[in-house]
């Protein structure tokens, strides 16, 4: 696996990975929890904002994006 800085052309693949990451969660949520993904997780403009405002990375396996993450990088 490689961890690389995400780019704008990666956003649709990252969006689809983010959606699929939460599919199994529905069966484990308490009865009073809201169904669905975290807010904005399924919207391309949210991923665009993450790319522009955070340190957004892609996880690449066999030349395919398998996931993503936002990592806070501190100067110290």
mmCIF file of the N, C-alpha and C atoms, coordinates in Angstrom:
data_MODEL
# 
_entry.id   MODEL 
# 
loop_
_atom_site.group_PDB 
_atom_site.id 
_atom_site.type_symbol 
_atom_site.label_atom_id 
_atom_site.label_alt_id 
_atom_site.label_comp_id 
_atom_site.label_asym_id 
_atom_site.label_entity_id 
_atom_site.label_seq_id 
_atom_site.pdbx_PDB_ins_code 
_atom_site.Cartn_x 
_atom_site.Cartn_y 
_atom_site.Cartn_z 
_atom_site.occupancy 
_atom_site.B_iso_or_equiv 
_atom_site.pdbx_formal_charge 
_atom_site.auth_seq_id 
_atom_site.auth_comp_id 
_atom_site.auth_asym_id 
_atom_site.auth_atom_id 
_atom_site.pdbx_PDB_model_num 
ATOM 1   N N  . UNK A 1 1  ? 0.841   -1.167 0.000   1.00 0.00 ? 1  UNK A N  1 
ATOM 2   C CA . UNK A 1 1  ? 0.000   0.000  0.000   1.00 0.00 ? 1  UNK A CA 1 
ATOM 3   C C  . UNK A 1 1  ? 0.892   1.238  0.000   1.00 0.00 ? 1  UNK A C  1 
ATOM 4   N N  . UNK A 1 2  ? 0.459   2.243  -0.734  1.00 0.00 ? 2  UNK A N  1 
ATOM 5   C CA . UNK A 1 2  ? 1.141   3.533  -0.749  1.00 0.00 ? 2  UNK A CA 1 
ATOM 6   C C  . UNK A 1 2  ? 0.174   4.589  -0.220  1.00 0.00 ? 2  UNK A C  1 
ATOM 7   N N  . UNK A 1 3  ? 0.702   5.516  0.540   1.00 0.00 ? 3  UNK A N  1 
ATOM 8   C CA . UNK A 1 3  ? -0.061  6.681  0.998   1.00 0.00 ? 3  UNK A CA 1 
ATOM 9   C C  . UNK A 1 3  ? 0.485   7.867  0.219   1.00 0.00 ? 3  UNK A C  1 
ATOM 10  N N  . UNK A 1 4  ? -0.398  8.532  -0.549  1.00 0.00 ? 4  UNK A N  1 
ATOM 11  C CA . UNK A 1 4  ? 0.007   9.650  -1.382  1.00 0.00 ? 4  UNK A CA 1 
ATOM 12  C C  . UNK A 1 4  ? -0.956  10.809 -1.194  1.00 0.00 ? 4  UNK A C  1 
ATOM 13  N N  . UNK A 1 5  ? -0.466  11.998 -1.422  1.00 0.00 ? 5  UNK A N  1 
ATOM 14  C CA . UNK A 1 5  ? -1.305  13.186 -1.351  1.00 0.00 ? 5  UNK A CA 1 
ATOM 15  C C  . UNK A 1 5  ? -2.421  13.061 -2.396  1.00 0.00 ? 5  UNK A C  1 
ATOM 16  N N  . UNK A 1 6  ? -3.652  13.305 -1.998  1.00 0.00 ? 6  UNK A N  1 
ATOM 17  C CA . UNK A 1 6  ? -4.779  13.242 -2.920  1.00 0.00 ? 6  UNK A CA 1 
ATOM 18  C C  . UNK A 1 6  ? -4.732  14.426 -3.876  1.00 0.00 ? 6  UNK A C  1 
ATOM 19  N N  . UNK A 1 7  ? -5.259  14.198 -5.066  1.00 0.00 ? 7  UNK A N  1 
ATOM 20  C CA . UNK A 1 7  ? -5.348  15.240 -6.089  1.00 0.00 ? 7  UNK A CA 1 
ATOM 21  C C  . UNK A 1 7  ? -6.797  15.358 -6.539  1.00 0.00 ? 7  UNK A C  1 
ATOM 22  N N  . UNK A 1 8  ? -7.099  16.434 -7.218  1.00 0.00 ? 8  UNK A N  1 
ATOM 23  C CA . UNK A 1 8  ? -8.479  16.687 -7.629  1.00 0.00 ? 8  UNK A CA 1 
ATOM 24  C C  . UNK A 1 8  ? -9.056  15.549 -8.469  1.00 0.00 ? 8  UNK A C  1 
ATOM 25  N N  . UNK A 1 9  ? -8.255  14.948 -9.335  1.00 0.00 ? 9  UNK A N  1 
ATOM 26  C CA . UNK A 1 9  ? -8.774  13.867 -10.176 1.00 0.00 ? 9  UNK A CA 1 
ATOM 27  C C  . UNK A 1 9  ? -8.998  12.564 -9.393  1.00 0.00 ? 9  UNK A C  1 
ATOM 28  N N  . UNK A 1 10 ? -8.651  12.521 -8.125  1.00 0.00 ? 10 UNK A N  1 
ATOM 29  C CA . UNK A 1 10 ? -8.879  11.358 -7.256  1.00 0.00 ? 10 UNK A CA 1 
ATOM 30  C C  . UNK A 1 10 ? -10.215 11.437 -6.508  1.00 0.00 ? 10 UNK A C  1 
ATOM 31  N N  . UNK A 1 11 ? -10.873 12.570 -6.545  1.00 0.00 ? 11 UNK A N  1 
ATOM 32  C CA . UNK A 1 11 ? -11.990 12.819 -5.635  1.00 0.00 ? 11 UNK A CA 1 
ATOM 33  C C  . UNK A 1 11 ? -13.178 11.888 -5.825  1.00 0.00 ? 11 UNK A C  1 
ATOM 34  N N  . UNK A 1 12 ? -13.524 11.533 -7.047  1.00 0.00 ? 12 UNK A N  1 
ATOM 35  C CA . UNK A 1 12 ? -14.670 10.636 -7.241  1.00 0.00 ? 12 UNK A CA 1 
ATOM 36  C C  . UNK A 1 12 ? -14.362 9.255  -6.660  1.00 0.00 ? 12 UNK A C  1 
ATOM 37  N N  . UNK A 1 13 ? -13.169 8.748  -6.882  1.00 0.00 ? 13 UNK A N  1 
ATOM 38  C CA . UNK A 1 13 ? -12.796 7.450  -6.309  1.00 0.00 ? 13 UNK A CA 1 
ATOM 39  C C  . UNK A 1 13 ? -12.790 7.524  -4.780  1.00 0.00 ? 13 UNK A C  1 
ATOM 40  N N  . UNK A 1 14 ? -12.301 8.627  -4.232  1.00 0.00 ? 14 UNK A N  1 
ATOM 41  C CA . UNK A 1 14 ? -12.289 8.794  -2.777  1.00 0.00 ? 14 UNK A CA 1 
ATOM 42  C C  . UNK A 1 14 ? -13.705 8.897  -2.219  1.00 0.00 ? 14 UNK A C  1 
ATOM 43  N N  . UNK A 1 15 ? -14.583 9.568  -2.938  1.00 0.00 ? 15 UNK A N  1 
ATOM 44  C CA . UNK A 1 15 ? -15.989 9.672  -2.517  1.00 0.00 ? 15 UNK A CA 1 
ATOM 45  C C  . UNK A 1 15 ? -16.627 8.286  -2.464  1.00 0.00 ? 15 UNK A C  1 
ATOM 46  N N  . UNK A 1 16 ? -16.409 7.481  -3.490  1.00 0.00 ? 16 UNK A N  1 
ATOM 47  C CA . UNK A 1 16 ? -16.986 6.132  -3.521  1.00 0.00 ? 16 UNK A CA 1 
ATOM 48  C C  . UNK A 1 16 ? -16.402 5.254  -2.416  1.00 0.00 ? 16 UNK A C  1 
ATOM 49  N N  . UNK A 1 17 ? -15.124 5.392  -2.138  1.00 0.00 ? 17 UNK A N  1 
ATOM 50  C CA . UNK A 1 17 ? -14.514 4.652  -1.029  1.00 0.00 ? 17 UNK A CA 1 
ATOM 51  C C  . UNK A 1 17 ? -15.127 5.062  0.303   1.00 0.00 ? 17 UNK A C  1 
ATOM 52  N N  . UNK A 1 18 ? -15.341 6.351  0.477   1.00 0.00 ? 18 UNK A N  1 
ATOM 53  C CA . UNK A 1 18 ? -15.913 6.852  1.731   1.00 0.00 ? 18 UNK A CA 1 
ATOM 54  C C  . UNK A 1 18 ? -17.322 6.319  1.938   1.00 0.00 ? 18 UNK A C  1 
ATOM 55  N N  . UNK A 1 19 ? -18.116 6.284  0.876   1.00 0.00 ? 19 UNK A N  1 
ATOM 56  C CA . UNK A 1 19 ? -19.480 5.749  0.982   1.00 0.00 ? 19 UNK A CA 1 
ATOM 57  C C  . UNK A 1 19 ? -19.426 4.272  1.367   1.00 0.00 ? 19 UNK A C  1 
ATOM 58  N N  . UNK A 1 20 ? -18.592 3.493  0.678   1.00 0.00 ? 20 UNK A N  1 
ATOM 59  C CA . UNK A 1 20 ? -18.550 2.053  0.943   1.00 0.00 ? 20 UNK A CA 1 
ATOM 60  C C  . UNK A 1 20 ? -18.003 1.738  2.333   1.00 0.00 ? 20 UNK A C  1 
ATOM 61  N N  . UNK A 1 21 ? -17.188 2.617  2.878   1.00 0.00 ? 21 UNK A N  1 
ATOM 62  C CA . UNK A 1 21 ? -16.614 2.384  4.204   1.00 0.00 ? 21 UNK A CA 1 
ATOM 63  C C  . UNK A 1 21 ? -17.672 2.355  5.299   1.00 0.00 ? 21 UNK A C  1 
ATOM 64  N N  . UNK A 1 22 ? -18.815 2.992  5.060   1.00 0.00 ? 22 UNK A N  1 
ATOM 65  C CA . UNK A 1 22 ? -19.835 3.092  6.106   1.00 0.00 ? 22 UNK A CA 1 
ATOM 66  C C  . UNK A 1 22 ? -21.059 2.214  5.856   1.00 0.00 ? 22 UNK A C  1 
ATOM 67  N N  . UNK A 1 23 ? -21.066 1.419  4.778   1.00 0.00 ? 23 UNK A N  1 
ATOM 68  C CA . UNK A 1 23 ? -22.216 0.576  4.473   1.00 0.00 ? 23 UNK A CA 1 
ATOM 69  C C  . UNK A 1 23 ? -22.509 -0.407 5.610   1.00 0.00 ? 23 UNK A C  1 
ATOM 70  N N  . UNK A 1 24 ? -21.500 -1.065 6.123   1.00 0.00 ? 24 UNK A N  1 
ATOM 71  C CA . UNK A 1 24 ? -21.700 -2.055 7.184   1.00 0.00 ? 24 UNK A CA 1 
ATOM 72  C C  . UNK A 1 24 ? -22.096 -1.446 8.517   1.00 0.00 ? 24 UNK A C  1 
ATOM 73  N N  . UNK A 1 25 ? -21.885 -0.158 8.695   1.00 0.00 ? 25 UNK A N  1 
ATOM 74  C CA . UNK A 1 25 ? -22.196 0.488  9.973   1.00 0.00 ? 25 UNK A CA 1 
ATOM 75  C C  . UNK A 1 25 ? -23.679 0.429  10.328  1.00 0.00 ? 25 UNK A C  1 
ATOM 76  N N  . UNK A 1 26 ? -24.546 0.395  9.336   1.00 0.00 ? 26 UNK A N  1 
ATOM 77  C CA . UNK A 1 26 ? -25.991 0.456  9.601   1.00 0.00 ? 26 UNK A CA 1 
ATOM 78  C C  . UNK A 1 26 ? -26.435 -0.644 10.562  1.00 0.00 ? 26 UNK A C  1 
ATOM 79  N N  . UNK A 1 27 ? -25.881 -1.827 10.446  1.00 0.00 ? 27 UNK A N  1 
ATOM 80  C CA . UNK A 1 27 ? -26.273 -2.932 11.304  1.00 0.00 ? 27 UNK A CA 1 
ATOM 81  C C  . UNK A 1 27 ? -25.774 -2.825 12.735  1.00 0.00 ? 27 UNK A C  1 
ATOM 82  N N  . UNK A 1 28 ? -24.846 -1.919 12.981  1.00 0.00 ? 28 UNK A N  1 
ATOM 83  C CA . UNK A 1 28 ? -24.256 -1.788 14.315  1.00 0.00 ? 28 UNK A CA 1 
ATOM 84  C C  . UNK A 1 28 ? -24.697 -0.528 15.062  1.00 0.00 ? 28 UNK A C  1 
ATOM 85  N N  . UNK A 1 29 ? -25.448 0.318  14.382  1.00 0.00 ? 29 UNK A N  1 
ATOM 86  C CA . UNK A 1 29 ? -25.880 1.573  15.022  1.00 0.00 ? 29 UNK A CA 1 
ATOM 87  C C  . UNK A 1 29 ? -27.005 1.312  16.008  1.00 0.00 ? 29 UNK A C  1 
ATOM 88  N N  . UNK A 1 30 ? -27.061 2.081  17.084  1.00 0.00 ? 30 UNK A N  1 
ATOM 89  C CA . UNK A 1 30 ? -28.200 1.971  18.003  1.00 0.00 ? 30 UNK A CA 1 
ATOM 90  C C  . UNK A 1 30 ? -29.478 2.405  17.296  1.00 0.00 ? 30 UNK A C  1 
ATOM 91  N N  . UNK A 1 31 ? -30.586 1.968  17.787  1.00 0.00 ? 31 UNK A N  1 
ATOM 92  C CA . UNK A 1 31 ? -31.882 2.245  17.159  1.00 0.00 ? 31 UNK A CA 1 
ATOM 93  C C  . UNK A 1 31 ? -32.190 3.718  16.978  1.00 0.00 ? 31 UNK A C  1 
ATOM 94  N N  . UNK A 1 32 ? -31.667 4.579  17.827  1.00 0.00 ? 32 UNK A N  1 
ATOM 95  C CA . UNK A 1 32 ? -31.978 6.002  17.741  1.00 0.00 ? 32 UNK A CA 1 
ATOM 96  C C  . UNK A 1 32 ? -30.978 6.777  16.865  1.00 0.00 ? 32 UNK A C  1 
ATOM 97  N N  . UNK A 1 33 ? -29.991 6.092  16.279  1.00 0.00 ? 33 UNK A N  1 
ATOM 98  C CA . UNK A 1 33 ? -28.989 6.768  15.446  1.00 0.00 ? 33 UNK A CA 1 
ATOM 99  C C  . UNK A 1 33 ? -29.563 7.070  14.066  1.00 0.00 ? 33 UNK A C  1 
ATOM 100 N N  . UNK A 1 34 ? -29.102 8.158  13.483  1.00 0.00 ? 34 UNK A N  1 
ATOM 101 C CA . UNK A 1 34 ? -29.535 8.518  12.142  1.00 0.00 ? 34 UNK A CA 1 
ATOM 102 C C  . UNK A 1 34 ? -28.924 7.547  11.132  1.00 0.00 ? 34 UNK A C  1 
ATOM 103 N N  . UNK A 1 35 ? -29.715 7.107  10.146  1.00 0.00 ? 35 UNK A N  1 
ATOM 104 C CA . UNK A 1 35 ? -29.165 6.229  9.128   1.00 0.00 ? 35 UNK A CA 1 
ATOM 105 C C  . UNK A 1 35 ? -28.274 7.012  8.155   1.00 0.00 ? 35 UNK A C  1 
ATOM 106 N N  . UNK A 1 36 ? -27.415 6.307  7.472   1.00 0.00 ? 36 UNK A N  1 
ATOM 107 C CA . UNK A 1 36 ? -26.619 6.928  6.430   1.00 0.00 ? 36 UNK A CA 1 
ATOM 108 C C  . UNK A 1 36 ? -25.191 7.224  6.834   1.00 0.00 ? 36 UNK A C  1 
ATOM 109 N N  . UNK A 1 37 ? -24.495 7.825  5.891   1.00 0.00 ? 37 UNK A N  1 
ATOM 110 C CA . UNK A 1 37 ? -23.090 8.187  6.054   1.00 0.00 ? 37 UNK A CA 1 
ATOM 111 C C  . UNK A 1 37 ? -22.937 9.421  6.935   1.00 0.00 ? 37 UNK A C  1 
ATOM 112 N N  . UNK A 1 38 ? -21.714 9.696  7.388   1.00 0.00 ? 38 UNK A N  1 
ATOM 113 C CA . UNK A 1 38 ? -21.480 10.967 8.066   1.00 0.00 ? 38 UNK A CA 1 
ATOM 114 C C  . UNK A 1 38 ? -21.872 12.121 7.137   1.00 0.00 ? 38 UNK A C  1 
ATOM 115 N N  . UNK A 1 39 ? -22.311 13.234 7.669   1.00 0.00 ? 39 UNK A N  1 
ATOM 116 C CA . UNK A 1 39 ? -22.772 14.354 6.833   1.00 0.00 ? 39 UNK A CA 1 
ATOM 117 C C  . UNK A 1 39 ? -21.735 14.779 5.798   1.00 0.00 ? 39 UNK A C  1 
ATOM 118 N N  . UNK A 1 40 ? -22.163 14.831 4.546   1.00 0.00 ? 40 UNK A N  1 
ATOM 119 C CA . UNK A 1 40 ? -21.307 15.287 3.465   1.00 0.00 ? 40 UNK A CA 1 
ATOM 120 C C  . UNK A 1 40 ? -20.384 14.241 2.891   1.00 0.00 ? 40 UNK A C  1 
ATOM 121 N N  . UNK A 1 41 ? -20.279 13.116 3.537   1.00 0.00 ? 41 UNK A N  1 
ATOM 122 C CA . UNK A 1 41 ? -19.382 12.054 3.110   1.00 0.00 ? 41 UNK A CA 1 
ATOM 123 C C  . UNK A 1 41 ? -19.647 11.599 1.670   1.00 0.00 ? 41 UNK A C  1 
ATOM 124 N N  . UNK A 1 42 ? -20.897 11.686 1.246   1.00 0.00 ? 42 UNK A N  1 
ATOM 125 C CA . UNK A 1 42 ? -21.285 11.209 -0.076  1.00 0.00 ? 42 UNK A CA 1 
ATOM 126 C C  . UNK A 1 42 ? -21.319 12.312 -1.138  1.00 0.00 ? 42 UNK A C  1 
ATOM 127 N N  . UNK A 1 43 ? -20.897 13.507 -0.802  1.00 0.00 ? 43 UNK A N  1 
ATOM 128 C CA . UNK A 1 43 ? -20.965 14.648 -1.733  1.00 0.00 ? 43 UNK A CA 1 
ATOM 129 C C  . UNK A 1 43 ? -19.575 15.017 -2.231  1.00 0.00 ? 43 UNK A C  1 
ATOM 130 N N  . UNK A 1 44 ? -19.456 15.167 -3.534  1.00 0.00 ? 44 UNK A N  1 
ATOM 131 C CA . UNK A 1 44 ? -18.165 15.476 -4.139  1.00 0.00 ? 44 UNK A CA 1 
ATOM 132 C C  . UNK A 1 44 ? -17.633 16.824 -3.660  1.00 0.00 ? 44 UNK A C  1 
ATOM 133 N N  . UNK A 1 45 ? -18.524 17.788 -3.438  1.00 0.00 ? 45 UNK A N  1 
ATOM 134 C CA . UNK A 1 45 ? -18.023 19.103 -3.000  1.00 0.00 ? 45 UNK A CA 1 
ATOM 135 C C  . UNK A 1 45 ? -17.419 19.045 -1.599  1.00 0.00 ? 45 UNK A C  1 
ATOM 136 N N  . UNK A 1 46 ? -17.874 18.106 -0.763  1.00 0.00 ? 46 UNK A N  1 
ATOM 137 C CA . UNK A 1 46 ? -17.260 17.928 0.554   1.00 0.00 ? 46 UNK A CA 1 
ATOM 138 C C  . UNK A 1 46 ? -15.827 17.434 0.404   1.00 0.00 ? 46 UNK A C  1 
ATOM 139 N N  . UNK A 1 47 ? -15.614 16.488 -0.490  1.00 0.00 ? 47 UNK A N  1 
ATOM 140 C CA . UNK A 1 47 ? -14.266 15.966 -0.723  1.00 0.00 ? 47 UNK A CA 1 
ATOM 141 C C  . UNK A 1 47 ? -13.372 17.041 -1.342  1.00 0.00 ? 47 UNK A C  1 
ATOM 142 N N  . UNK A 1 48 ? -13.947 17.877 -2.193  1.00 0.00 ? 48 UNK A N  1 
ATOM 143 C CA . UNK A 1 48 ? -13.187 18.997 -2.761  1.00 0.00 ? 48 UNK A CA 1 
ATOM 144 C C  . UNK A 1 48 ? -12.745 19.953 -1.650  1.00 0.00 ? 48 UNK A C  1 
ATOM 145 N N  . UNK A 1 49 ? -13.658 20.242 -0.725  1.00 0.00 ? 49 UNK A N  1 
ATOM 146 C CA . UNK A 1 49 ? -13.311 21.111 0.412   1.00 0.00 ? 49 UNK A CA 1 
ATOM 147 C C  . UNK A 1 49 ? -12.224 20.479 1.276   1.00 0.00 ? 49 UNK A C  1 
ATOM 148 N N  . UNK A 1 50 ? -12.312 19.175 1.502   1.00 0.00 ? 50 UNK A N  1 
ATOM 149 C CA . UNK A 1 50 ? -11.276 18.497 2.280   1.00 0.00 ? 50 UNK A CA 1 
ATOM 150 C C  . UNK A 1 50 ? -9.932  18.607 1.579   1.00 0.00 ? 50 UNK A C  1 
ATOM 151 N N  . UNK A 1 51 ? -9.938  18.456 0.267   1.00 0.00 ? 51 UNK A N  1 
ATOM 152 C CA . UNK A 1 51 ? -8.694  18.546 -0.501  1.00 0.00 ? 51 UNK A CA 1 
ATOM 153 C C  . UNK A 1 51 ? -8.074  19.931 -0.375  1.00 0.00 ? 51 UNK A C  1 
ATOM 154 N N  . UNK A 1 52 ? -8.892  20.950 -0.419  1.00 0.00 ? 52 UNK A N  1 
ATOM 155 C CA . UNK A 1 52 ? -8.410  22.333 -0.383  1.00 0.00 ? 52 UNK A CA 1 
ATOM 156 C C  . UNK A 1 52 ? -8.031  22.818 1.014   1.00 0.00 ? 52 UNK A C  1 
ATOM 157 N N  . UNK A 1 53 ? -8.674  22.260 2.043   1.00 0.00 ? 53 UNK A N  1 
ATOM 158 C CA . UNK A 1 53 ? -8.511  22.808 3.391   1.00 0.00 ? 53 UNK A CA 1 
ATOM 159 C C  . UNK A 1 53 ? -7.758  21.926 4.387   1.00 0.00 ? 53 UNK A C  1 
ATOM 160 N N  . UNK A 1 54 ? -7.471  20.686 4.013   1.00 0.00 ? 54 UNK A N  1 
ATOM 161 C CA . UNK A 1 54 ? -6.821  19.756 4.931   1.00 0.00 ? 54 UNK A CA 1 
ATOM 162 C C  . UNK A 1 54 ? -5.711  19.001 4.205   1.00 0.00 ? 54 UNK A C  1 
ATOM 163 N N  . UNK A 1 55 ? -4.985  18.207 4.938   1.00 0.00 ? 55 UNK A N  1 
ATOM 164 C CA . UNK A 1 55 ? -3.991  17.312 4.364   1.00 0.00 ? 55 UNK A CA 1 
ATOM 165 C C  . UNK A 1 55 ? -4.703  16.001 4.049   1.00 0.00 ? 55 UNK A C  1 
ATOM 166 N N  . UNK A 1 56 ? -5.201  15.899 2.816   1.00 0.00 ? 56 UNK A N  1 
ATOM 167 C CA . UNK A 1 56 ? -6.030  14.777 2.367   1.00 0.00 ? 56 UNK A CA 1 
ATOM 168 C C  . UNK A 1 56 ? -5.152  13.805 1.586   1.00 0.00 ? 56 UNK A C  1 
ATOM 169 N N  . UNK A 1 57 ? -5.185  12.539 1.989   1.00 0.00 ? 57 UNK A N  1 
ATOM 170 C CA . UNK A 1 57 ? -4.341  11.525 1.378   1.00 0.00 ? 57 UNK A CA 1 
ATOM 171 C C  . UNK A 1 57 ? -5.181  10.396 0.812   1.00 0.00 ? 57 UNK A C  1 
ATOM 172 N N  . UNK A 1 58 ? -4.620  9.720  -0.180  1.00 0.00 ? 58 UNK A N  1 
ATOM 173 C CA . UNK A 1 58 ? -5.245  8.528  -0.756  1.00 0.00 ? 58 UNK A CA 1 
ATOM 174 C C  . UNK A 1 58 ? -4.389  7.322  -0.397  1.00 0.00 ? 58 UNK A C  1 
ATOM 175 N N  . UNK A 1 59 ? -5.044  6.194  -0.197  1.00 0.00 ? 59 UNK A N  1 
ATOM 176 C CA . UNK A 1 59 ? -4.383  4.917  0.037   1.00 0.00 ? 59 UNK A CA 1 
ATOM 177 C C  . UNK A 1 59 ? -4.494  4.131  -1.268  1.00 0.00 ? 59 UNK A C  1 
ATOM 178 N N  . UNK A 1 60 ? -3.367  3.784  -1.855  1.00 0.00 ? 60 UNK A N  1 
ATOM 179 C CA . UNK A 1 60 ? -3.336  3.141  -3.160  1.00 0.00 ? 60 UNK A CA 1 
ATOM 180 C C  . UNK A 1 60 ? -2.808  1.719  -3.019  1.00 0.00 ? 60 UNK A C  1 
ATOM 181 N N  . UNK A 1 61 ? -3.576  0.759  -3.539  1.00 0.00 ? 61 UNK A N  1 
ATOM 182 C CA . UNK A 1 61 ? -3.188  -0.641 -3.530  1.00 0.00 ? 61 UNK A CA 1 
ATOM 183 C C  . UNK A 1 61 ? -3.266  -1.142 -4.971  1.00 0.00 ? 61 UNK A C  1 
ATOM 184 N N  . UNK A 1 62 ? -2.165  -1.686 -5.478  1.00 0.00 ? 62 UNK A N  1 
ATOM 185 C CA . UNK A 1 62 ? -2.118  -2.180 -6.861  1.00 0.00 ? 62 UNK A CA 1 
ATOM 186 C C  . UNK A 1 62 ? -2.632  -1.140 -7.850  1.00 0.00 ? 62 UNK A C  1 
ATOM 187 N N  . UNK A 1 63 ? -2.178  0.093  -7.695  1.00 0.00 ? 63 UNK A N  1 
ATOM 188 C CA . UNK A 1 63 ? -2.534  1.212  -8.573  1.00 0.00 ? 63 UNK A CA 1 
ATOM 189 C C  . UNK A 1 63 ? -4.015  1.580  -8.542  1.00 0.00 ? 63 UNK A C  1 
ATOM 190 N N  . UNK A 1 64 ? -4.730  1.169  -7.502  1.00 0.00 ? 64 UNK A N  1 
ATOM 191 C CA . UNK A 1 64 ? -6.151  1.499  -7.344  1.00 0.00 ? 64 UNK A CA 1 
ATOM 192 C C  . UNK A 1 64 ? -6.348  2.177  -5.996  1.00 0.00 ? 64 UNK A C  1 
ATOM 193 N N  . UNK A 1 65 ? -7.133  3.244  -5.984  1.00 0.00 ? 65 UNK A N  1 
ATOM 194 C CA . UNK A 1 65 ? -7.434  3.931  -4.724  1.00 0.00 ? 65 UNK A CA 1 
ATOM 195 C C  . UNK A 1 65 ? -8.342  3.036  -3.891  1.00 0.00 ? 65 UNK A C  1 
ATOM 196 N N  . UNK A 1 66 ? -7.874  2.686  -2.699  1.00 0.00 ? 66 UNK A N  1 
ATOM 197 C CA . UNK A 1 66 ? -8.609  1.794  -1.810  1.00 0.00 ? 66 UNK A CA 1 
ATOM 198 C C  . UNK A 1 66 ? -9.187  2.528  -0.608  1.00 0.00 ? 66 UNK A C  1 
ATOM 199 N N  . UNK A 1 67 ? -8.866  3.805  -0.447  1.00 0.00 ? 67 UNK A N  1 
ATOM 200 C CA . UNK A 1 67 ? -9.375  4.575  0.674   1.00 0.00 ? 67 UNK A CA 1 
ATOM 201 C C  . UNK A 1 67 ? -8.672  5.907  0.765   1.00 0.00 ? 67 UNK A C  1 
ATOM 202 N N  . UNK A 1 68 ? -9.087  6.667  1.733   1.00 0.00 ? 68 UNK A N  1 
ATOM 203 C CA . UNK A 1 68 ? -8.488  7.974  1.933   1.00 0.00 ? 68 UNK A CA 1 
ATOM 204 C C  . UNK A 1 68 ? -8.536  8.361  3.392   1.00 0.00 ? 68 UNK A C  1 
ATOM 205 N N  . UNK A 1 69 ? -7.810  9.407  3.726   1.00 0.00 ? 69 UNK A N  1 
ATOM 206 C CA . UNK A 1 69 ? -7.817  9.887  5.105   1.00 0.00 ? 69 UNK A CA 1 
ATOM 207 C C  . UNK A 1 69 ? -7.350  11.336 5.143   1.00 0.00 ? 69 UNK A C  1 
ATOM 208 N N  . UNK A 1 70 ? -7.771  12.002 6.173   1.00 0.00 ? 70 UNK A N  1 
ATOM 209 C CA . UNK A 1 70 ? -7.305  13.360 6.442   1.00 0.00 ? 70 UNK A CA 1 
ATOM 210 C C  . UNK A 1 70 ? -6.405  13.265 7.657   1.00 0.00 ? 70 UNK A C  1 
ATOM 211 N N  . UNK A 1 71 ? -5.197  13.762 7.505   1.00 0.00 ? 71 UNK A N  1 
ATOM 212 C CA . UNK A 1 71 ? -4.229  13.703 8.590   1.00 0.00 ? 71 UNK A CA 1 
ATOM 213 C C  . UNK A 1 71 ? -3.824  15.132 8.942   1.00 0.00 ? 71 UNK A C  1 
ATOM 214 N N  . UNK A 1 72 ? -3.890  15.453 10.203  1.00 0.00 ? 72 UNK A N  1 
ATOM 215 C CA . UNK A 1 72 ? -3.450  16.764 10.670  1.00 0.00 ? 72 UNK A CA 1 
ATOM 216 C C  . UNK A 1 72 ? -1.944  16.728 10.825  1.00 0.00 ? 72 UNK A C  1 
ATOM 217 N N  . UNK A 1 73 ? -1.245  17.559 10.088  1.00 0.00 ? 73 UNK A N  1 
ATOM 218 C CA . UNK A 1 73 ? 0.193   17.630 10.185  1.00 0.00 ? 73 UNK A CA 1 
ATOM 219 C C  . UNK A 1 73 ? 0.554   18.883 10.991  1.00 0.00 ? 73 UNK A C  1 
ATOM 220 N N  . UNK A 1 74 ? 1.230   18.668 12.102  1.00 0.00 ? 74 UNK A N  1 
ATOM 221 C CA . UNK A 1 74 ? 1.631   19.773 12.972  1.00 0.00 ? 74 UNK A CA 1 
ATOM 222 C C  . UNK A 1 74 ? 3.112   20.067 12.780  1.00 0.00 ? 74 UNK A C  1 
ATOM 223 N N  . UNK A 1 75 ? 3.468   21.300 12.931  1.00 0.00 ? 75 UNK A N  1 
ATOM 224 C CA . UNK A 1 75 ? 4.853   21.711 12.710  1.00 0.00 ? 75 UNK A CA 1 
ATOM 225 C C  . UNK A 1 75 ? 5.819   21.090 13.724  1.00 0.00 ? 75 UNK A C  1 
ATOM 226 N N  . UNK A 1 76 ? 5.338   20.740 14.889  1.00 0.00 ? 76 UNK A N  1 
ATOM 227 C CA . UNK A 1 76 ? 6.227   20.162 15.908  1.00 0.00 ? 76 UNK A CA 1 
ATOM 228 C C  . UNK A 1 76 ? 6.055   18.673 15.975  1.00 0.00 ? 76 UNK A C  1 
# 
